[in-house]
Amino acid sequence: MSDNNKTLMQKIRGAGWSAIAILFAAGIVFWGGFNWALEMTNREKFCISCHEMEENVFKEYRNTIHYQNRTGVRATCPDCHVPKEWVPKMIRKIQASKEVYGKVMGTINTPEKFQAERIRLAQNEWRRMKANNSQECRNCHNYEYFDYSVQGRRSNQMHQTGLAAGQTCIDCHKGIAHQLPPIAQDIGADHGGVVPEVMHPQPPKAQ
Amino acid sequence: MKKPTRKLVLAFVAALGLAAALPPSASAQAVKSIRGSDVSAPEAAPGGFKPIPDQAPIQRDYVQQPPLIPHKVEGYEVTKNFNKCMDCHAWSRYKETGATKVSLTHFKDRDGGELSNVSPRRYFCMQCHVPQTDAKPLVGNQFQRAEGLR
């Protein structure tokens, strides 16, 4: 009888418990290393290590309330652009491999190229945030705990009607941390841009 | 010309020349520009004024006055791509947002011809309509609201 006829369990038993312990430890090291590497790509420092990000979106973001405000609570790039839950995070990270391709090919490596692509890139992100009910906003801004009495006259009224109609954050709050792409507004000659149906989608309950 | 007269004229001209040669600051010391410092000097600090929070529309003081902005406008984007003001105040948006709609006077070209949408020469809203801060008036005054608006 040769070794080939032994089952897997018999083989493991043959190798002994020490081998199992080594495999287990290797697993911990591998998993820890994987998570560590993933977390390294989930930091603002990593995001702006590409000049595409640093020269365009990061510069704009520095003028907004999510970068600097009176209490110093900050949202960094991944807080809004990478899901916190494991499965959606993995999906987003795999999708992001296309961004590596864009980086290598220099798709948006000048401000001019970036401006030309902004309308497409912005709508990608709006679509993603609408699909997951603005989950990244809600990680910090939970509307169940909104105190309408201390909100301003306008936000108080709009939040209550909007949320009652089933709208999500990104339906209204576009361009809050970055500049907007061209938006079709009825001023002078028609310049094209994002159409009103995308900029201000109808609430689901009104359709 | 007689000698004493000529001397008098010469003295007068000399006095004028001396006055012109003196630095003008000597006579203009009392005058201070609103800017408060020389053009080349660094800008004076704006003085921590706070924007006034949302309030009801502010009454006008005279009929031609561009209505004041009764809310905060910090971080509002007005660029080539997008005009945040028009996102609420446009005729297509004001019903949903509850904002005041843009005046009909903004639908004219520079020759007075009627337009079907807002004239691009009105694009920069905050050239005329201004937000309010808690700053006190720089000088005391007795300005009264126009009689018809009191």
Interface residues (C-beta under 8 A of the other chain):
Chain A: N63 T64 I65 G152 R153 R154 Q157 M158 G175 I176 Q179 L180 P181 P182 I183 Q185 D186 I187 G188 A189 G193 P196 H200
Chain B: P53 D54 Q55 A56 H71 K72 G75 E77 T79 K80 N81 F82 N83 M86 D87 A90 W91 S92 R93 E96 T97 G98 N117 V118 S119 P120 Y123
